[in-house]
Every structure is written in structure tokens, then in C-alpha cells.
Amino acid sequence: MLLELDGLAVRRIERQADGSRLARLETADDMARACPSCGVFATRVKVVVRT
């Protein structure tokens, strides 16, 4: 694991203008895309979280 963050996968890493790196992460568990009520899987991203 690159960042040792359980449940996350690195999608890509981008070099920024100042030389730093920006890691784009995604949930590694496919079940996270499923609606907890009906179980239907999402087909697109609905929220992007920045931390």
C-alpha cells in the first residue's frame, strides 16, 4: 500500500507546479458504490471530497 490507507486505492499521482505531488484516491471497495437502501450500483461520481 502506497499511503497505508486501508480501503483506498491510488488512482493517479500528479506533479504540481511547485514540485509537490497530488495523489488522487478512490474507494477500493466496489460495494461503496452501492446504495445502502436498494443495492443499486452508481454509474457516475456524485461527490468529490477534498481534504
C-alpha positions as CSV (number, residue, x, y, z in Angstrom):
1,M,0.0,0.0,0.0
2,L,1.5,3.3,-1.1
3,L,-0.1,5.5,1.6
4,E,-1.1,2.8,4.1
5,L,-4.7,4.0,4.0
6,D,-6.9,0.9,4.3
7,G,-9.8,0.9,1.9
8,L,-8.4,3.4,-0.5
9,A,-6.6,3.0,-3.8
10,V,-4.3,5.5,-5.6
11,R,-5.9,6.5,-8.9
12,R,-3.1,8.6,-10.1
13,I,-0.4,11.0,-8.8
14,E,0.2,14.4,-10.4
15,R,3.2,16.7,-10.1
16,Q,2.2,20.2,-9.2
17,A,3.8,23.4,-10.5
18,D,5.5,23.9,-7.1
19,G,7.1,20.4,-7.3
20,S,4.8,18.8,-4.8
21,R,2.6,15.8,-5.7
22,L,-1.1,15.5,-5.6
23,A,-2.5,11.9,-5.0
24,R,-5.9,11.2,-6.5
25,L,-7.5,8.4,-4.4
26,E,-10.6,6.3,-4.8
27,T,-12.5,3.9,-2.6
28,A,-11.1,0.4,-3.1
29,D,-14.3,-1.4,-2.2
30,D,-16.7,-1.7,-5.1
31,M,-19.6,-2.2,-2.6
32,A,-19.1,1.5,-1.6
33,R,-20.8,2.4,-4.9
34,A,-24.0,0.6,-4.0
35,C,-27.0,2.3,-2.5
36,P,-27.4,1.2,1.1
37,S,-31.2,1.1,0.7
38,C,-31.8,-0.7,-2.6
39,G,-28.3,-2.1,-3.5
40,V,-28.2,-0.5,-7.0
41,F,-24.7,0.5,-8.1
42,A,-23.9,4.1,-9.0
43,T,-22.8,4.7,-12.6
44,R,-21.1,8.0,-12.1
45,V,-19.3,10.0,-9.4
46,K,-21.7,12.2,-7.4
47,V,-19.3,13.7,-4.8
48,V,-15.7,14.6,-4.8
49,V,-14.2,15.1,-1.3
50,R,-11.1,17.3,-0.8
51,T,-9.1,17.1,2.3
